[in-house]
Amino acid sequence: MGLPVFRSAGDPADPAVLLVHGYPESSHMWMPALEALAARGLYAVAPDLAGFGDSPPDPPATWERHVETLEELRSHLGLDRVALVGHDWGGLIGLRWACDHPDAVWAIVASNTGFFADARWHDMAKAMRTPGRGEELVDGMTHERFERIMRDFSSGVDDRAIGEYFKAFADEPRRRGQLELYRSGDFEKLEAYEGRLAALDAPFLALWGEDDPFAPVGAAHRFEREIPGARVQVIAGTGHFVYDDAPEETAEALAAFLSEAAPR
C-alpha cells in the first residue's frame, strides 16, 4: 500500500501539524495555512487522501482505510505528536484517528464537520450512499458541472482550486472510491467513540464557516459543550468551504491558535 502524496512547509524539527482535507478537495486547500503555520515555527504536513488530488487510489476507499493511512504517513515521516486539523470528511477521518492514537495528539482544530453518533447525512450524501443514484451522480460530473456546483457553494474558490479538486473525478476508480467512502460512513460507528475526544484533554478549536448548509454552526457549539475548554471561532460571510472563502483569515486563525498551544 502506497503512502499519499503530501505538501509540507516548515522545519521538520518543529512541532508538527497534520492537516486533512475534506470532500471533494485536496491538500491544495491548505496552501495559505501551510505558509502561515511555518511562519509561526510549526511543521505543517497536508496529504492528498487516496484518490484525491495527486494521490492515486489505494483500495479499499473506506473511512477506516483513510484513518489507517494517516497513521502510516505519520509513522513514515517519523512524527511524534501532532496537532490535527480536519475539515469536512477530513474531520471525520482525523478525529477518529486522534481517538485511536491519543498519545499522538497535542491539539485539534475541527472545521465544518462532525463526530456525533446521532448525526444524519445531508441530501447529497444520501444520494452518494444510495446504489444507482450515487453512480449516476459521480459519473455525470463534468468539469463544467463541478465548477458550477463549487461556485454555488463557495465565494472564494478559484479556477486553480476547481482544477485541483476535480482530480477526484478523473477516472472510474477515483469516482468509485468516493462512493465507497460515503457508503462506509455509518454514524453508528461513532458510538464507540463517545466521550473520547474530551478524554484526549487536548486544546480544541472549532473553526467554522458561518453559513454552512451541510454542517451547520450548531455542530461547532456542540463540540464546545461536550469538550471541556473547547473554543469556537466562526468566520463571518463564509460557508462550508471556509478555507477557500477566507484563506487569509482562516490561516491566521489556525496559526494563532496552534502556535499558542504548541509544545516547546
N, C-alpha and C positions, 0 to 999 in steps of 0.2 A: 504494500500500500504506500503510495507516494505522499509526500508532505505537500501542503498547499503553498502556492506562490504567496509571497508577502512583501509589503513595503515596510520600511523602518526608518527611524530618524533618531539621532542622539547617540550617546556613548553607551555601549552595552554594559559598562561597569556601573552605570547609574540605575536607580530604582526603575523597574520595568512596568510598562503599561501595555496590556493586551486589548486591542480594540476589535470588536466583532460586528461586522456589518449586518444589515437586515436584508429583507427581500423587497425588490429584486436587485439589490445594489451590489457593491463590491468594495474593496479597500479604497477605491478612488474617493469615496465619500469622506474619508478621514484625512485627506491631504492637508487641509489647513490645521487640523488638530495635531497632526504629527509634528508640524513645524513649531506650533505653539508649545507643545509638551517638551520637545527637545530644547527649546529656548529657556525652559524652566528647570533644566537639569534632569530630565527624565528620558528614559529609553523607551520609545514607542514602537510597537510592532502591530501591524494590521494585516491579517491574512485575507486572501480571497478564499471563502469557503469552497469546498469541492463543487465544481460545476458552475461556479460564478466567477466573473472577472476572467483572470488568466489561469485559474486553476482548473485542470481537467476534471471530469467526473471521477469519482472514486467510490463505486457502489459498495454497499447499499447507501442510498442517499437519505437515510433516516435521521431523525432527531438524535437518536443515540449515537449514530456513527459520527455526526458532526461534533458531538460532545467529546468523543474519543479523539478526534483529530486535533482539537485544541490542546489536549494533554500531550499528544505526540509531538506537536510543534513546540510546546514549552520545554519538553524534555530534550528535544533535538537542539534547541538553542541554548540549553544549559541555564535557563532562567530559574531562579529560586522562587521567591514570592513575587506576585504581580498584582497590579490594580487591574480590575476587569472593567471594560466599558462595552456595553452591549445595547444595540438599537434594534427594535422590532424582533425578528427571529434571532438576531444576534443576542438579544437579551434572554430569550427562552433557552437558547443553547448555552450561553455563557453563564447564566445563573445556575443552571443545572450542573455545569462543570464546577463552578465555585463551591456548591454544596457537596459535591463528590470529592473535592480536594480542599478542605477547609484550611489546611496548613499552608496553602499556596497563595492565599489572597490577603492583600493588605488594604484594599479599598475597592469600592464598587460604585460605578455610575450606570444607572439603568435609564434608558430613554425610549418612550413611546412603545412600551412592551407590557408584559405582564408575567406573573408567576403564581397564578391562582387556580386551584383545582376546580373551582366552581365557575370558571370563565366560560364564555360562549364565543364561538367563532363568528366573525362578521360575514356578510353575504358573499364576498368574493372568495374568501377562504372556504366557505361551504361548497361553492362551486368547484374549487380545486379538489376538494375531498370527495366529490361525487363522481363515480366512474362514468365515463362518457362525457359528461359536462366539462370535467377538468381537461381531458384530452382535446376537446373542441376549443377550449379557451386558449391553451398554450400553443396548440398547433396553428391557430388562426392569428397569432400575434405577429403581425408585420412590424417593421421598423416604424412605419408611419402611424399605425395604431398605438404602438407603445409610446411614441413621442406625445401623441395627443393625451393619453392617459396620464403620463407623468406630468405634463404641463398643467393638466386639470387639477392635480393634487399638490403641486409644488410651484411656488412663485420664483424659486431660485435655481431650479435645475437648468443647466445649460446644455448646449449641443454636445460638449465633450462628455459630460456625465451620462447623457442619454446613450451615447455610443458605447460607453463602458458598461452600463447596466444592461444594455440589450444583448451583451455577450451571453447572458444566461439563457437566451433563446436561440443560440447559434446552431444547434443541431438537436436531433431527437434524444440522445442520451441526456443532454442537459435539461431539455424540457421535461422528460420523464422523471428526472431527478427532483424537479420542483414538486411534481405530484406526489412522489414518494415521501418527501419531507412533510408536506401538508397532511398526507394520509397517515403518517406516523404520529401526528400531533394531537394525541388524545389527552385532554387536560386532566383526565382522571389519573394519569401517571404522576401528577404533581401532589397527589395525596400523601405520598411517601416523603415529600419534601416540606410539609407544613412545619413551620417554626424553625427550619434550618437556616434560612437567611439571617434571621435575628440572632441565632446561636453563633454565627460567624463573628459577631462583635467587631465588625469592620466598619470604618466610616462609609456612609452610604448617601449618595445623591441621586434623586430622581430629577433628571434634566429633561424637560418636556416641551413639546410644541403645544401652544395654547388651544388650537382648533383642530384637533386630530379626530377624524371620523372613524378611525379604525381602533385606536387605543386611546379613548378619551382621558382627559387630565385627571379624572376621578381615580384612575389607577395609580397615578403618582401619589395622591393623598392617601390611598390605601397602603402603599409602601410606608409612608410616613407614620401611619397609625400602627402598623404591625412590626416595624423595626425601630427599636429604641435609638434615639439620636439621629434618625434619618432626616435629611434636608430635602426640600423641594424647591426647584428653580424653574419657573415657567417662562418661556420665551414668547413675548407678545408678537402677534402678527405672523405666527408660523403654524404649520400643520404637522402632519405625520412625518414628513421628510425634513425634520427640524434642522439637521446639519447642512442640508442643501439650501434651505430657506434663509438661514442666518449663519453662514460659515464662520465669520469672524467672531460673532458674539458667543456661539457655542464653543469654539476653540478656546476662547479666553476663559469661559466658564469652566471647562474641563481643566485647563492648565492651572487656574487659580485654586480649585478645589483639591486637585491631586498633588500639587506642589506643597500645599499646606498639610496634607495627610501623609505625605511620603516619609518612609523610614529613612533615617540618615545615620 
